[in-house]
Amino acid sequence: MIDRSDIPCVAGSTGLVGSFLIKNLSKIYPIVISISRRKYDFQCDNVENIIVDFDEIQEESFLKKIDHLYIALGTTIKNAGSKEKFELVDYHYCYNLAIAAKRHGVKRISIVSSVGSNPKSKILYPRVKGLIERDIKALSFDHLSILKPGVILGKRNETRIGEKIVKFIFFLIDKILFGPFRKYKSISADDISKAMIFQVINSKNKLNILHYDELKFSSNSFSNHLNYDN
């Protein structure tokens, strides 16, 4: 059940999943907070954009007034410029934000990770995703949702040639991914955002880990059962 006095906050709100989170949350809540490094106009009266320094996130006062935190921060090695800067965004910024939120009393949190994450992987991307999952679990929120999508579909502001090729490949093979391979199916950013919101609002579990089937179920449940006009 929606408590409209709650104030949700989205980190990574200018990205693909984050932009859908803002869109869907703003239809439910009177106030939605977006945090970003640069000013962004969402052209929505109930979205408050707060400029933050992720390197000093522990000192940010906005954390005192939020109830739910949605973390959709993420970059690529190409955009970050180095492996170290990629790890800074995808691990350290996410983890430090979660720590600060916990300290300020935030009880319910959701984060976008990735299918195939593994803290012991020798490959950077799945290792970093596995590490952030492991360490945020250890913070012991009242509720934590970890979303583990495959290829995320949707139109980005920036062009990622490699990602376009991967999306085309998965467009061809999605229909033959059965059984244990279903979790690798591609899924829209809108579905991911709806699944995040549904779980944060409704789940009574301390921890939920969502792959493709759970993401689709939660997204459909959001669409079927959450009435924006209530």
LUMZA-298838 format. One record per residue: chain; x, y, z of N, C-alpha, C in turn. Coordinates in steps of 0.2 Angstrom, whole numbers, plus 5000, padded with zeros to 4 digits. Example, Ala and Ser with C-alpha at 12.3 -4.5 7.8 and 13.67 -1.06 7.14 Angstrom:
% LUMZA-298838
<"A" <5066 4972 5039> <5062 4978 5039> <5066 4984 5039>>
<"A" <5064 4989 5035> <5068 4995 5036> <5064 5000 5039>>
//
This chain:
% LUMZA-298838
<"A" <5004 4994 5000> <5000 5000 5000> <5004 5006 5000>>
<"A" <5002 5011 4996> <5006 5017 4995> <5005 5022 5001>>
<"A" <5010 5024 5004> <5010 5029 5009> <5012 5036 5006>>
<"A" <5008 5040 5004> <5010 5046 5000> <5014 5051 5004>>
<"A" <5014 5050 5010> <5019 5055 5014> <5026 5053 5014>>
<"A" <5027 5047 5011> <5034 5045 5010> <5038 5049 5005>>
<"A" <5044 5050 5005> <5048 5054 5000> <5053 5049 4997>>
<"A" <5052 5047 4991> <5057 5043 4987> <5063 5047 4985>>
<"A" <5069 5044 4984> <5075 5048 4981> <5078 5043 4976>>
<"A" <5080 5046 4970> <5083 5042 4965> <5090 5045 4963>>
<"A" <5095 5040 4964> <5101 5042 4962> <5103 5039 4955>>
<"A" <5105 5043 4951> <5106 5040 4944> <5100 5042 4940>>
<"A" <5097 5047 4942> <5090 5049 4939> <5090 5052 4932>>
<"A" <5096 5053 4929> <5097 5055 4922> <5098 5050 4917>>
<"A" <5100 5044 4920> <5101 5038 4916> <5095 5034 4914>>
<"A" <5096 5029 4910> <5090 5025 4907> <5085 5023 4912>>
<"A" <5087 5019 4917> <5082 5016 4922> <5080 5022 4926>>
<"A" <5085 5026 4928> <5083 5032 4933> <5078 5037 4930>>
<"A" <5078 5038 4924> <5073 5042 4921> <5066 5040 4921>>
<"A" <5066 5033 4920> <5059 5030 4921> <5057 5029 4928>>
<"A" <5062 5029 4933> <5060 5029 4940> <5057 5036 4942>>
<"A" <5060 5041 4939> <5057 5048 4940> <5050 5049 4937>>
<"A" <5049 5046 4931> <5043 5047 4928> <5037 5043 4932>>
<"A" <5039 5037 4934> <5034 5033 4937> <5032 5035 4944>>
<"A" <5038 5037 4948> <5037 5039 4955> <5033 5046 4955>>
<"A" <5034 5050 4950> <5031 5057 4951> <5024 5056 4949>>
<"A" <5021 5051 4947> <5014 5049 4946> <5011 5047 4953>>
<"A" <5015 5045 4957> <5012 5042 4964> <5013 5047 4970>>
<"A" <5019 5050 4970> <5021 5054 4976> <5020 5061 4975>>
<"A" <5018 5065 4980> <5018 5073 4979> <5025 5076 4979>>
<"A" <5030 5072 4981> <5037 5075 4981> <5042 5069 4979>>
<"A" <5046 5070 4974> <5051 5065 4972> <5058 5069 4972>>
<"A" <5063 5066 4975> <5069 5069 4975> <5074 5066 4970>>
<"A" <5077 5070 4966> <5082 5067 4961> <5089 5070 4964>>
<"A" <5094 5066 4964> <5101 5068 4966> <5105 5067 4960>>
<"A" <5109 5072 4958> <5114 5072 4952> <5120 5077 4953>>
<"A" <5125 5076 4949> <5131 5080 4950> <5130 5087 4947>>
<"A" <5125 5087 4942> <5124 5093 4938> <5116 5094 4938>>
<"A" <5114 5101 4937> <5107 5103 4937> <5104 5100 4931>>
<"A" <5098 5097 4933> <5094 5094 4927> <5087 5096 4928>>
<"A" <5083 5098 4923> <5076 5100 4923> <5072 5094 4921>>
<"A" <5068 5091 4925> <5064 5085 4923> <5057 5088 4921>>
<"A" <5056 5094 4921> <5050 5097 4918> <5044 5094 4922>>
<"A" <5045 5093 4928> <5039 5090 4932> <5039 5094 4939>>
<"A" <5034 5097 4941> <5033 5101 4947> <5035 5098 4953>>
<"A" <5033 5091 4954> <5034 5088 4960> <5041 5084 4961>>
<"A" <5046 5085 4956> <5052 5082 4956> <5057 5088 4958>>
<"A" <5061 5087 4964> <5066 5091 4966> <5072 5089 4965>>
<"A" <5076 5092 4961> <5083 5090 4959> <5088 5093 4963>>
<"A" <5092 5089 4967> <5097 5092 4972> <5104 5090 4969>>
<"A" <5108 5095 4969> <5115 5094 4966> <5119 5091 4972>>
<"A" <5122 5086 4971> <5126 5083 4977> <5134 5082 4974>>
<"A" <5138 5081 4979> <5145 5079 4978> <5145 5072 4981>>
<"A" <5146 5067 4976> <5146 5060 4978> <5152 5058 4982>>
<"A" <5157 5062 4981> <5163 5061 4985> <5163 5063 4992>>
<"A" <5158 5067 4994> <5156 5069 5001> <5149 5068 5003>>
<"A" <5146 5062 5000> <5139 5061 5001> <5137 5060 5008>>
<"A" <5142 5058 5013> <5140 5058 5020> <5138 5064 5023>>
<"A" <5140 5070 5020> <5138 5076 5023> <5132 5079 5020>>
<"A" <5128 5076 5015> <5123 5079 5012> <5116 5078 5017>>
<"A" <5113 5084 5018> <5108 5085 5022> <5101 5082 5020>>
<"A" <5100 5081 5013> <5094 5079 5010> <5092 5072 5013>>
<"A" <5097 5068 5015> <5096 5061 5017> <5092 5061 5023>>
<"A" <5091 5067 5027> <5087 5067 5033> <5080 5066 5031>>
<"A" <5078 5068 5025> <5070 5069 5024> <5068 5063 5019>>
<"A" <5072 5059 5017> <5070 5054 5012> <5068 5047 5016>>
<"A" <5063 5044 5013> <5061 5037 5016> <5063 5031 5012>>
<"A" <5063 5032 5005> <5065 5026 5001> <5071 5029 4996>>
<"A" <5076 5024 4995> <5081 5026 4991> <5082 5021 4985>>
<"A" <5082 5024 4979> <5083 5020 4973> <5089 5021 4970>>
<"A" <5094 5016 4969> <5100 5018 4966> <5101 5015 4959>>
<"A" <5101 5019 4954> <5102 5017 4947> <5108 5020 4944>>
<"A" <5113 5021 4949> <5120 5024 4946> <5124 5019 4943>>
<"A" <5127 5021 4937> <5131 5016 4933> <5134 5020 4928>>
<"A" <5140 5017 4925> <5143 5020 4920> <5147 5015 4916>>
<"A" <5151 5016 4911> <5155 5011 4908> <5162 5014 4908>>
<"A" <5167 5009 4907> <5174 5011 4907> <5176 5016 4902>>
<"A" <5172 5016 4896> <5174 5021 4891> <5172 5028 4894>>
<"A" <5166 5028 4896> <5163 5035 4899> <5167 5037 4905>>
<"A" <5169 5032 4909> <5172 5034 4916> <5179 5036 4914>>
<"A" <5182 5033 4909> <5189 5035 4907> <5194 5030 4910>>
<"A" <5193 5026 4915> <5198 5021 4917> <5194 5016 4922>>
<"A" <5197 5011 4923> <5194 5005 4927> <5193 5008 4934>>
<"A" <5198 5012 4937> <5197 5015 4943> <5191 5020 4944>>
<"A" <5190 5024 4939> <5184 5028 4939> <5178 5025 4938>>
<"A" <5178 5019 4934> <5172 5015 4934> <5170 5012 4940>>
<"A" <5175 5009 4944> <5174 5007 4951> <5172 5012 4956>>
<"A" <5174 5018 4955> <5172 5024 4959> <5165 5025 4959>>
<"A" <5162 5025 4953> <5155 5026 4952> <5151 5020 4954>>
<"A" <5152 5014 4951> <5148 5008 4951> <5149 5005 4958>>
<"A" <5154 5006 4962> <5155 5003 4968> <5155 5009 4974>>
<"A" <5160 5013 4974> <5161 5017 4980> <5155 5022 4980>>
<"A" <5153 5025 4975> <5147 5030 4975> <5141 5027 4978>>
<"A" <5140 5021 4975> <5134 5017 4977> <5134 5015 4985>>
<"A" <5140 5012 4987> <5140 5010 4993> <5140 5016 4998>>
<"A" <5144 5021 4997> <5144 5026 5002> <5137 5030 5002>>
<"A" <5134 5030 4997> <5127 5033 4997> <5122 5028 5002>>
<"A" <5123 5022 5001> <5119 5017 5005> <5121 5018 5012>>
<"A" <5127 5018 5014> <5129 5019 5021> <5126 5025 5024>>
<"A" <5127 5031 5020> <5124 5037 5022> <5117 5037 5023>>
<"A" <5113 5034 5019> <5106 5033 5019> <5104 5029 5026>>
<"A" <5108 5024 5027> <5107 5019 5033> <5108 5024 5039>>
<"A" <5113 5027 5039> <5114 5032 5045> <5109 5037 5046>>
<"A" <5106 5039 5041> <5101 5044 5042> <5093 5041 5043>>
<"A" <5093 5035 5043> <5087 5032 5045> <5082 5029 5039>>
<"A" <5085 5029 5033> <5082 5026 5027> <5081 5018 5028>>
<"A" <5075 5016 5027> <5074 5009 5029> <5073 5004 5023>>
<"A" <5071 5007 5017> <5070 5003 5011> <5074 5006 5005>>
<"A" <5077 5001 5002> <5082 5003 4997> <5081 4998 4991>>
<"A" <5083 5000 4985> <5083 4996 4979> <5089 4998 4975>>
<"A" <5092 4993 4972> <5098 4995 4968> <5098 4990 4961>>
<"A" <5100 4993 4956> <5101 4990 4950> <5108 4987 4949>>
<"A" <5108 4980 4949> <5115 4977 4948> <5115 4974 4941>>
<"A" <5117 4968 4940> <5117 4964 4934> <5117 4957 4934>>
<"A" <5114 4954 4929> <5114 4946 4929> <5121 4944 4928>>
<"A" <5123 4939 4931> <5130 4936 4931> <5135 4940 4936>>
<"A" <5133 4944 4940> <5137 4947 4945> <5141 4942 4949>>
<"A" <5147 4943 4951> <5151 4938 4955> <5157 4942 4958>>
<"A" <5157 4943 4965> <5162 4946 4968> <5169 4943 4967>>
<"A" <5169 4937 4965> <5176 4934 4964> <5178 4933 4957>>
<"A" <5174 4936 4952> <5175 4936 4945> <5182 4940 4943>>
<"A" <5185 4937 4938> <5191 4940 4936> <5190 4946 4931>>
<"A" <5184 4946 4929> <5181 4952 4924> <5179 4957 4929>>
<"A" <5181 4963 4927> <5179 4969 4931> <5172 4970 4932>>
<"A" <5168 4971 4927> <5161 4972 4927> <5157 4968 4932>>
<"A" <5157 4961 4931> <5153 4957 4935> <5156 4957 4942>>
<"A" <5163 4958 4943> <5166 4958 4950> <5163 4964 4954>>
<"A" <5163 4970 4951> <5161 4976 4954> <5154 4975 4956>>
<"A" <5150 4973 4952> <5142 4972 4953> <5142 4967 4959>>
<"A" <5145 4962 4959> <5145 4957 4964> <5147 4960 4971>>
<"A" <5152 4964 4971> <5155 4967 4977> <5150 4972 4980>>
<"A" <5146 4976 4976> <5141 4981 4978> <5135 4977 4981>>
<"A" <5133 4972 4978> <5128 4967 4981> <5130 4965 4987>>
<"A" <5135 4962 4988> <5138 4959 4994> <5138 4964 5000>>
<"A" <5141 4969 4998> <5142 4974 5004> <5136 4978 5006>>
<"A" <5131 4979 5001> <5125 4983 5003> <5120 4978 5007>>
<"A" <5121 4971 5005> <5117 4966 5009> <5119 4967 5017>>
<"A" <5126 4968 5018> <5128 4968 5025> <5126 4974 5029>>
<"A" <5123 4979 5025> <5121 4985 5029> <5114 4983 5033>>
<"A" <5111 4978 5031> <5105 4976 5034> <5099 4981 5034>>
<"A" <5097 4983 5029> <5091 4987 5028> <5085 4983 5030>>
<"A" <5079 4987 5032> <5073 4983 5033> <5071 4980 5027>>
<"A" <5072 4983 5021> <5071 4980 5014> <5076 4982 5009>>
<"A" <5078 4977 5006> <5083 4978 5000> <5081 4974 4994>>
<"A" <5080 4977 4989> <5079 4974 4982> <5085 4975 4978>>
<"A" <5088 4969 4975> <5093 4969 4971> <5091 4967 4964>>
<"A" <5091 4971 4959> <5088 4969 4952> <5094 4967 4948>>
<"A" <5093 4961 4945> <5099 4958 4941> <5096 4957 4934>>
<"A" <5095 4963 4930> <5093 4962 4923> <5099 4960 4918>>
<"A" <5097 4957 4912> <5101 4956 4907> <5102 4963 4903>>
<"A" <5102 4962 4897> <5103 4968 4893> <5097 4973 4894>>
<"A" <5098 4979 4895> <5093 4984 4897> <5091 4988 4890>>
<"A" <5084 4987 4889> <5082 4990 4883> <5079 4997 4884>>
<"A" <5080 5002 4879> <5078 5009 4880> <5082 5014 4876>>
<"A" <5080 5020 4875> <5084 5025 4872> <5088 5029 4877>>
<"A" <5094 5028 4876> <5099 5032 4880> <5100 5039 4877>>
<"A" <5102 5044 4882> <5104 5050 4879> <5111 5050 4875>>
<"A" <5115 5045 4877> <5122 5045 4874> <5122 5038 4870>>
<"A" <5126 5038 4865> <5126 5032 4860> <5131 5027 4863>>
<"A" <5130 5021 4864> <5134 5016 4865> <5134 5010 4860>>
<"A" <5139 5011 4855> <5139 5007 4849> <5139 4999 4851>>
<"A" <5144 4997 4856> <5144 4990 4858> <5138 4988 4861>>
<"A" <5134 4992 4865> <5128 4990 4868> <5123 4989 4863>>
<"A" <5123 4993 4857> <5118 4993 4852> <5119 4986 4849>>
<"A" <5125 4984 4848> <5126 4977 4845> <5124 4972 4849>>
<"A" <5125 4972 4856> <5123 4967 4860> <5115 4967 4860>>
<"A" <5112 4973 4860> <5105 4973 4860> <5102 4969 4854>>
<"A" <5105 4970 4848> <5103 4967 4842> <5104 4960 4842>>
<"A" <5109 4957 4845> <5110 4950 4846> <5105 4947 4851>>
<"A" <5104 4950 4856> <5099 4948 4861> <5092 4948 4858>>
<"A" <5090 4953 4853> <5084 4953 4850> <5083 4947 4846>>
<"A" <5088 4944 4843> <5088 4938 4839> <5087 4932 4844>>
<"A" <5091 4932 4850> <5091 4925 4853> <5086 4925 4859>>
<"A" <5083 4931 4861> <5079 4931 4867> <5074 4925 4867>>
<"A" <5071 4923 4861> <5066 4918 4861> <5068 4911 4862>>
<"A" <5075 4910 4862> <5077 4904 4863> <5080 4903 4870>>
<"A" <5080 4908 4874> <5082 4907 4881> <5077 4904 4885>>
<"A" <5078 4898 4887> <5074 4894 4891> <5077 4892 4898>>
<"A" <5073 4890 4902> <5075 4887 4908> <5080 4892 4912>>
<"A" <5086 4889 4914> <5091 4893 4918> <5093 4899 4914>>
<"A" <5092 4899 4907> <5095 4904 4903> <5090 4910 4902>>
<"A" <5084 4909 4905> <5079 4915 4905> <5081 4921 4908>>
<"A" <5085 4920 4913> <5087 4926 4917> <5092 4931 4913>>
<"A" <5094 4928 4907> <5098 4933 4903> <5094 4936 4898>>
<"A" <5088 4935 4897> <5084 4939 4893> <5084 4946 4894>>
<"A" <5083 4950 4888> <5084 4957 4888> <5077 4960 4891>>
<"A" <5077 4966 4894> <5071 4969 4897> <5071 4976 4897>>
<"A" <5065 4979 4897> <5065 4987 4896> <5067 4990 4902>>
<"A" <5070 4996 4902> <5071 5000 4908> <5065 5002 4911>>
<"A" <5059 5003 4908> <5053 5005 4911> <5051 4999 4915>>
<"A" <5051 4993 4913> <5049 4987 4917> <5054 4986 4923>>
<"A" <5060 4988 4923> <5065 4988 4929> <5062 4993 4934>>
<"A" <5061 4999 4931> <5059 5004 4936> <5052 5002 4940>>
<"A" <5048 5000 4936> <5041 4998 4939> <5042 4992 4944>>
<"A" <5047 4987 4943> <5048 4982 4947> <5051 4985 4954>>
<"A" <5056 4989 4953> <5059 4992 4959> <5054 4996 4963>>
<"A" <5050 5000 4960> <5045 5003 4964> <5040 4998 4968>>
<"A" <5038 4993 4964> <5033 4989 4967> <5036 4985 4973>>
<"A" <5042 4983 4972> <5045 4979 4978> <5046 4984 4984>>
<"A" <5049 4990 4983> <5050 4994 4989> <5043 4996 4992>>
<"A" <5038 4997 4988> <5032 4999 4992> <5028 4993 4995>>
<"A" <5029 4987 4992> <5025 4981 4994> <5028 4975 4997>>
<"A" <5034 4974 4996> <5038 4968 4999> <5038 4968 5006>>
<"A" <5037 4963 5009> <5038 4962 5016> <5044 4958 5018>>
<"A" <5048 4956 5013> <5054 4952 5014> <5060 4957 5015>>
<"A" <5065 4955 5019> <5070 4959 5020> <5075 4960 5014>>
<"A" <5075 4954 5010> <5079 4954 5004> <5076 4951 4998>>
<"A" <5076 4954 4993> <5073 4951 4987> <5078 4952 4981>>
<"A" <5080 4947 4978> <5084 4947 4972> <5080 4945 4966>>
<"A" <5080 4949 4961> <5075 4949 4955> <5079 4948 4949>>
<"A" <5078 4942 4945> <5080 4941 4939> <5074 4942 4934>>
<"A" <5075 4940 4928> <5070 4942 4922> <5063 4940 4924>>
<"A" <5062 4934 4926> <5055 4932 4928> <5052 4936 4934>>
<"A" <5056 4937 4939> <5053 4941 4945> <5053 4949 4943>>
<"A" <5057 4951 4939> <5056 4958 4936> <5050 4959 4932>>
<"A" <5048 4954 4928> <5042 4955 4924> <5036 4954 4928>>
<"A" <5036 4950 4933> <5031 4949 4937> <5029 4955 4941>>
<"A" <5035 4958 4944> <5034 4964 4948> <5032 4970 4944>>
<"A" <5034 4970 4938> <5032 4976 4934> <5025 4975 4932>>
<"A" <5023 4969 4930> <5016 4968 4929> <5011 4970 4935>>
<"A" <5014 4968 4940> <5010 4969 4947> <5009 4976 4948>>
<"A" <5014 4980 4947> <5014 4987 4947> <5009 4990 4943>>
<"A" <5009 4988 4936> <5004 4991 4932> <4997 4989 4933>>
<"A" <4996 4983 4936> <4989 4980 4937> <4986 4982 4944>>
<"A" <4990 4983 4949> <4988 4984 4956> <4989 4991 4959>>
<"A" <4994 4995 4956> <4995 5002 4959> <4991 5007 4955>>
<"A" <4986 5010 4958> <4982 5015 4955> <4985 5022 4956>>
<"A" <4987 5025 4951> <4990 5032 4952> <4985 5037 4955>>
<"A" <4979 5036 4954> <4974 5041 4957> <4971 5040 4964>>
<"A" <4973 5034 4967> <4971 5033 4974> <4974 5038 4979>>
//
